[in-house]
Amino acid sequence: MLSLWNTLYKTLVREYYRQNTGFLFLSLMFGFGILRPEDHIALSAYVFASPFLLLLVFGLWALYHLKTLFFVRQRFLWDSHSFLFELVLIPKSTRWLLLWGIQMMLWLPVLAYAAFVGYYGWKLGQPEAVIITAGYLLILPLTGVWAYEYRLFRPNPDTRLNQLSVFFNRRFTKPYWSYFVLYLFNKAPILLFLTKVFTCMVVVGVCKIYPTDSYDERLFSLAGAAIGMVQVVLLLHLYEFEHVQLPMLRNLPFTLAQRFYKYSGLFALLMLPETLFLFRYLPKGIGFLYIVEWFGLLISLLWLIFGRFLQKHHTMEHLLKLGIYTFIALYFVVMFRVPIFVIVALCLGSGIFLFHRHYYRSEYLIDSKALEHRPED
């Protein structure tokens, strides 16, 4: 039993947290940081007092649940993880207990935040809502156990191409920017959806946090820096997608200037939802010119991160360090009132320089450990 647990823990739980370090760190920062402690307590009271807000929180947790399901089920399809199907040989009760334990380990961020807000919800006189929340957190992971059990006994899922997709594929030529977007919708829809939901919630939260006070533009600049850092995972997928799925891309007859315009259009498309939400909930006193600069900040940060990937291949272990250092540097730059257009110029210039210097030299390392020097050599 213990050996089985160690195998599943190292294969699924540890790998999940390793590959989602940046996303989970920023989620925890949003859940336990950014706002003042009294704001978190007030938010707990509002959530447990409003059925609509409580259902909204349940929906966000369900999306995170789908993200964990997608991760584990994808591992079942990998040839290197085919040994997981040997779980069908152990007793059903033991197998279900192991799978439920793995799912609860994947739920640790949700459980920690639920315990935090549930404590204050109970103290503020909302025991019924807290009990309902506790039941929800215990029951929903059971659907994960059922999903894993279903996949274990059906190791070769049948895949069919949607007829609507066939129609569009045969009759319309896709522009370049659509390749990566369609790849995200097909291969990482939960990641894309959760990322955009989180960043759009950050925009709305910043716009609504001080409804009666005048705003300092630096608050929006810090939010823009945080949103830019969240996109690190998406840009890693872009980097992997082009090197693994489109290895011939660098041999196509495009100049670097043409490639720059195509990437800029793709980055603008990725940042469009956050910009639209900023337009929709923009507080009074923030001018249109600042929105343009804010949008430029997002694009410049994406160029900087993408150029850094081209300069050096990064594994998931380095993503958190990269995001933290960049955000800390931007925090001090913004707080010292450096004009945002200067930040945009520096980030964009650095990204373009790295792009020009390393675009044709970049190399994707499928297994960086395989390239390490071995003692016997």
C-alpha positions as CSV (number, residue, x, y, z in Angstrom):
1,M,0.0,0.0,0.0
2,L,2.7,2.5,1.0
3,S,4.8,1.6,-2.1
4,L,1.8,2.2,-4.4
5,W,1.1,5.5,-2.7
6,N,4.7,6.6,-3.2
7,T,4.6,5.7,-6.8
8,L,1.4,7.6,-7.5
9,Y,2.5,10.6,-5.5
10,K,5.8,11.0,-7.3
11,T,4.3,10.3,-10.7
12,L,1.1,12.5,-10.5
13,V,1.1,14.8,-7.5
14,R,4.7,16.0,-7.5
15,E,4.7,16.4,-11.3
16,Y,1.4,18.4,-11.2
17,Y,2.8,20.9,-8.7
18,R,6.1,21.0,-10.5
19,Q,4.5,21.9,-13.9
20,N,1.9,24.3,-12.4
21,T,4.2,26.1,-10.0
22,G,3.7,29.6,-11.6
23,F,0.0,29.3,-11.8
24,L,-0.4,28.0,-8.3
25,F,1.9,30.7,-6.8
26,L,-0.1,33.5,-8.4
27,S,-3.3,31.9,-7.4
28,L,-2.1,31.7,-3.8
29,M,-0.9,35.3,-4.0
30,F,-4.4,36.3,-5.1
31,G,-6.1,34.2,-2.5
32,F,-3.9,35.1,0.5
33,G,-2.1,38.2,-0.6
34,I,-2.7,41.4,-2.6
35,L,-5.8,42.3,-0.5
36,R,-5.5,43.4,3.1
37,P,-6.4,40.9,5.9
38,E,-9.6,42.8,6.7
39,D,-10.6,42.7,3.0
40,H,-10.2,38.9,3.0
41,I,-12.4,38.6,6.1
42,A,-15.1,40.8,4.5
43,L,-14.9,38.8,1.3
44,S,-15.5,35.6,3.3
45,A,-18.6,37.2,4.9
46,Y,-19.9,38.3,1.5
47,V,-19.4,34.8,-0.1
48,F,-21.0,32.8,2.7
49,A,-23.9,35.3,3.0
50,S,-24.7,35.3,-0.7
51,P,-25.9,32.1,-2.4
52,F,-24.9,33.6,-5.8
53,L,-21.3,34.3,-4.8
54,L,-21.0,30.9,-3.1
55,L,-22.2,29.2,-6.3
56,L,-19.7,31.3,-8.2
57,V,-16.9,30.2,-5.9
58,F,-18.1,26.6,-6.3
59,G,-17.9,27.0,-10.1
60,L,-14.3,28.3,-9.9
61,W,-13.3,25.3,-7.7
62,A,-15.0,23.0,-10.2
63,L,-12.9,24.5,-13.0
64,Y,-9.8,23.8,-11.0
65,H,-11.1,20.3,-10.4
66,L,-11.3,19.9,-14.2
67,K,-7.8,21.1,-14.6
68,T,-6.5,18.4,-12.2
69,L,-8.7,15.7,-14.0
70,F,-7.3,16.8,-17.3
71,F,-3.7,16.5,-16.0
72,V,-4.1,13.0,-14.6
73,R,-6.1,11.6,-17.5
74,Q,-3.4,13.0,-19.9
75,R,-0.8,11.1,-18.0
76,F,-2.8,7.9,-18.5
77,L,-2.4,8.4,-22.2
78,W,1.4,8.7,-22.1
79,D,3.4,5.6,-23.0
80,S,5.8,6.3,-20.2
81,H,3.0,6.1,-17.7
82,S,1.4,2.9,-19.0
83,F,2.3,1.2,-15.8
84,L,-0.5,3.1,-14.1
85,F,-3.0,0.7,-15.8
86,E,-1.6,-2.0,-13.5
87,L,-3.8,-0.4,-10.8
88,V,-6.7,-2.5,-12.1
89,L,-5.0,-5.6,-10.6
90,I,-5.3,-4.4,-7.0
91,P,-8.5,-4.6,-5.0
92,K,-11.2,-2.0,-5.9
93,S,-11.4,-0.6,-2.4
94,T,-7.7,0.0,-2.2
95,R,-7.6,1.4,-5.7
96,W,-10.4,3.9,-4.9
97,L,-8.7,4.9,-1.7
98,L,-5.5,5.6,-3.4
99,L,-7.1,7.6,-6.2
100,W,-9.2,9.6,-3.7
101,G,-6.0,10.4,-1.7
102,I,-4.2,11.5,-4.9
103,Q,-7.1,13.8,-5.8
104,M,-7.2,15.3,-2.3
105,M,-3.5,16.0,-2.6
106,L,-4.1,17.8,-5.9
107,W,-6.9,19.7,-4.1
108,L,-4.6,21.0,-1.3
109,P,-4.6,24.7,-2.6
110,V,-8.4,24.7,-2.7
111,L,-8.7,23.0,0.7
112,A,-6.3,25.5,2.3
113,Y,-8.2,28.5,1.0
114,A,-11.6,26.9,1.9
115,A,-10.3,26.3,5.5
116,F,-9.2,29.9,5.7
117,V,-12.4,31.5,4.5
118,G,-14.5,28.8,6.3
119,Y,-13.0,29.7,9.6
120,Y,-14.1,33.3,9.3
121,G,-17.4,32.4,7.8
122,W,-18.1,30.2,10.9
123,K,-17.1,33.0,13.2
124,L,-19.3,35.5,11.4
125,G,-22.4,33.4,11.9
126,Q,-22.7,31.4,8.6
127,P,-22.4,27.7,9.8
128,E,-24.9,26.4,7.2
129,A,-22.9,27.8,4.3
130,V,-19.7,26.5,5.8
131,I,-21.1,23.0,6.2
132,I,-22.4,23.0,2.6
133,T,-19.0,24.1,1.4
134,A,-17.3,21.3,3.4
135,G,-19.6,18.7,1.9
136,Y,-18.9,20.1,-1.6
137,L,-15.2,19.8,-1.0
138,L,-15.5,16.2,0.1
139,I,-17.9,15.0,-2.6
140,L,-16.5,16.7,-5.7
141,P,-13.2,14.8,-5.6
142,L,-15.2,11.6,-5.8
143,T,-16.0,12.5,-9.3
144,G,-12.3,12.5,-10.0
145,V,-12.0,9.0,-8.7
146,W,-14.8,7.9,-11.0
147,A,-13.1,9.6,-14.0
148,Y,-9.8,7.9,-13.3
149,E,-11.5,4.5,-12.8
150,Y,-13.3,5.0,-16.1
151,R,-10.1,5.7,-17.9
152,L,-8.2,2.8,-16.2
153,F,-10.7,0.3,-17.7
154,R,-10.7,2.1,-21.1
155,P,-7.1,2.6,-21.9
156,N,-7.6,3.5,-25.6
157,P,-10.2,6.2,-26.0
158,D,-11.8,6.5,-29.5
159,T,-11.1,9.9,-31.1
160,R,-13.1,11.2,-33.9
161,L,-12.7,14.4,-35.8
162,N,-15.7,16.7,-35.5
163,Q,-17.6,17.1,-38.8
164,L,-17.7,20.9,-38.3
165,S,-13.9,21.0,-37.9
166,V,-13.6,18.9,-41.1
167,F,-15.8,21.4,-43.0
168,F,-13.8,24.5,-41.9
169,N,-10.4,22.7,-42.4
170,R,-11.2,21.9,-46.0
171,R,-12.7,25.2,-47.0
172,F,-10.8,27.9,-45.2
173,T,-7.1,28.7,-44.8
174,K,-6.1,29.4,-41.2
175,P,-3.9,32.5,-40.5
176,Y,-0.8,31.9,-38.5
177,W,-2.0,33.4,-35.3
178,S,-4.9,30.8,-35.2
179,Y,-2.5,27.8,-35.0
180,F,-1.5,28.4,-31.4
181,V,-5.0,29.5,-30.3
182,L,-6.6,26.4,-31.8
183,Y,-3.8,24.3,-30.2
184,L,-4.7,25.8,-26.8
185,F,-8.4,25.1,-27.3
186,N,-7.7,21.5,-28.3
187,K,-4.8,20.5,-26.0
188,A,-5.0,22.8,-23.0
189,P,-8.6,24.3,-22.8
190,I,-8.7,24.2,-19.0
191,L,-5.4,26.0,-18.7
192,L,-6.4,28.6,-21.2
193,F,-9.8,29.1,-19.5
194,L,-8.5,29.2,-16.0
195,T,-5.7,31.6,-16.9
196,K,-8.1,34.0,-18.6
197,V,-10.7,33.8,-15.8
198,F,-8.0,34.5,-13.2
199,T,-6.5,37.5,-15.1
200,C,-9.9,39.0,-15.9
201,M,-10.9,38.6,-12.3
202,V,-7.7,40.5,-11.3
203,V,-8.7,43.3,-13.7
204,V,-12.3,43.5,-12.3
205,G,-11.1,43.2,-8.7
206,V,-8.6,46.1,-9.2
207,C,-11.4,48.2,-10.8
208,K,-13.9,47.5,-8.0
209,I,-11.7,47.4,-4.9
210,Y,-12.0,51.2,-4.2
211,P,-15.4,52.3,-5.6
212,T,-15.4,55.6,-3.7
213,D,-11.8,56.5,-3.7
214,S,-9.5,58.1,-6.4
215,Y,-7.2,55.6,-8.1
216,D,-3.5,55.6,-8.4
217,E,-2.4,54.4,-11.8
218,R,0.4,52.4,-10.2
219,L,-2.2,50.0,-8.9
220,F,-3.2,49.1,-12.5
221,S,0.5,48.9,-13.5
222,L,1.1,46.4,-10.7
223,A,-1.9,44.4,-11.8
224,G,-0.6,44.5,-15.4
225,A,2.7,43.2,-14.2
226,A,1.0,40.3,-12.4
227,I,-1.1,39.5,-15.4
228,G,1.9,39.5,-17.6
229,M,3.7,37.1,-15.3
230,V,0.7,34.7,-15.4
231,Q,1.1,34.4,-19.1
232,V,4.5,32.7,-18.6
233,V,2.8,29.2,-18.8
234,L,1.0,30.1,-22.0
235,L,4.2,31.4,-23.6
236,L,5.9,28.2,-22.5
237,H,3.2,26.3,-24.4
238,L,3.8,28.6,-27.4
239,Y,7.6,27.9,-27.2
240,E,7.0,24.1,-27.0
241,F,4.3,24.2,-29.7
242,E,6.5,25.8,-32.3
243,H,9.6,23.6,-31.5
244,V,7.7,20.3,-31.2
245,Q,4.7,20.7,-33.5
246,L,6.0,23.1,-36.1
247,P,9.7,22.5,-36.3
248,M,9.8,23.7,-40.0
249,L,8.5,27.2,-38.9
250,R,12.0,28.7,-38.9
251,N,12.7,27.5,-42.4
252,L,9.7,29.3,-43.9
253,P,10.5,32.3,-46.2
254,F,9.6,35.0,-43.7
255,T,11.8,37.9,-42.6
256,L,12.3,38.7,-38.9
257,A,10.2,41.8,-39.3
258,Q,7.3,39.8,-40.7
259,R,7.7,37.3,-37.8
260,F,7.7,40.2,-35.4
261,Y,4.4,41.5,-36.7
262,K,2.8,38.0,-36.5
263,Y,4.0,37.4,-33.0
264,S,2.8,40.9,-31.9
265,G,-0.7,40.2,-33.4
266,L,-0.8,36.9,-31.5
267,F,0.2,38.5,-28.2
268,A,-2.4,41.3,-28.8
269,L,-5.0,38.6,-29.3
270,L,-4.0,36.8,-26.1
271,M,-4.3,40.0,-24.1
272,L,-7.6,41.1,-25.7
273,P,-9.9,39.7,-22.9
274,E,-8.1,41.6,-20.1
275,T,-8.1,44.8,-22.1
276,L,-11.8,44.5,-22.9
277,F,-12.6,44.0,-19.2
278,L,-10.5,47.0,-18.3
279,F,-12.5,49.1,-20.8
280,R,-15.8,47.8,-19.3
281,Y,-15.0,48.4,-15.6
282,L,-12.6,51.3,-15.9
283,P,-13.0,53.7,-12.9
284,K,-13.4,57.4,-13.4
285,G,-10.2,59.4,-13.5
286,I,-8.2,56.9,-15.6
287,G,-7.7,58.3,-19.1
288,F,-7.7,56.5,-22.4
289,L,-4.0,57.2,-23.0
290,Y,-3.2,55.1,-19.9
291,I,-5.2,52.2,-21.2
292,V,-3.1,52.3,-24.4
293,E,0.0,52.3,-22.3
294,W,-1.3,49.5,-20.1
295,F,-2.0,47.4,-23.1
296,G,1.5,48.1,-24.4
297,L,2.8,47.0,-21.0
298,L,1.2,43.6,-21.4
299,I,2.5,43.2,-24.9
300,S,6.0,44.2,-23.9
301,L,6.1,41.8,-21.0
302,L,5.0,39.0,-23.3
303,W,7.8,39.9,-25.7
304,L,10.3,40.0,-22.9
305,I,9.2,36.5,-21.6
306,F,9.1,35.0,-25.1
307,G,12.6,36.4,-25.9
308,R,13.9,34.9,-22.6
309,F,12.6,31.5,-23.7
310,L,14.3,31.9,-27.0
311,Q,17.6,32.8,-25.3
312,K,17.5,29.8,-22.9
313,H,15.3,26.8,-22.6
314,H,13.5,26.9,-19.3
315,T,12.0,23.9,-17.4
316,M,9.0,24.3,-15.1
317,E,11.4,24.6,-12.1
318,H,12.7,27.8,-13.4
319,L,9.4,29.4,-14.3
320,L,8.5,30.4,-10.7
321,K,12.0,32.0,-10.2
322,L,11.7,33.8,-13.5
323,G,8.3,35.2,-12.7
324,I,9.1,36.2,-9.1
325,Y,12.3,38.1,-10.0
326,T,10.6,39.9,-12.8
327,F,7.6,40.9,-10.8
328,I,9.8,42.1,-7.9
329,A,11.8,44.2,-10.3
330,L,8.7,45.7,-11.9
331,Y,7.2,46.3,-8.4
332,F,10.0,48.6,-7.4
333,V,10.2,50.3,-10.8
334,V,6.4,51.1,-10.7
335,M,6.4,52.2,-7.0
336,F,9.3,54.6,-7.8
337,R,7.0,56.2,-10.4
338,V,9.0,55.4,-13.4
339,P,6.7,56.3,-16.4
340,I,4.9,53.3,-17.8
341,F,6.0,54.2,-21.4
342,V,9.6,53.9,-20.2
343,I,8.9,50.4,-18.8
344,V,7.2,49.5,-22.1
345,A,10.2,50.7,-24.1
346,L,12.7,48.8,-21.9
347,C,10.7,45.5,-21.9
348,L,9.9,45.7,-25.6
349,G,13.4,46.6,-26.6
350,S,14.9,43.8,-24.5
351,G,12.4,41.3,-26.0
352,I,13.1,42.4,-29.5
353,F,16.8,42.2,-29.0
354,L,16.6,38.6,-27.6
355,F,14.2,37.7,-30.5
356,H,16.6,39.1,-33.1
357,R,19.6,37.4,-31.5
358,H,18.3,34.0,-30.6
359,Y,15.3,33.2,-32.8
360,Y,17.2,31.0,-35.2
361,R,19.5,29.6,-32.4
362,S,16.9,28.6,-29.9
363,E,16.7,24.9,-29.1
364,Y,14.0,23.0,-27.3
365,L,15.4,20.4,-24.9
366,I,12.9,17.5,-24.4
367,D,14.8,16.2,-21.5
368,S,17.4,18.6,-20.1
369,K,18.8,16.0,-17.7
370,A,19.7,13.8,-20.6
371,L,22.3,16.3,-21.7
372,E,24.1,16.5,-18.4
373,H,27.6,15.0,-18.2
374,R,27.6,11.5,-16.8
375,P,30.4,10.4,-14.5
376,E,31.2,7.3,-16.6
377,D,31.8,9.4,-19.6
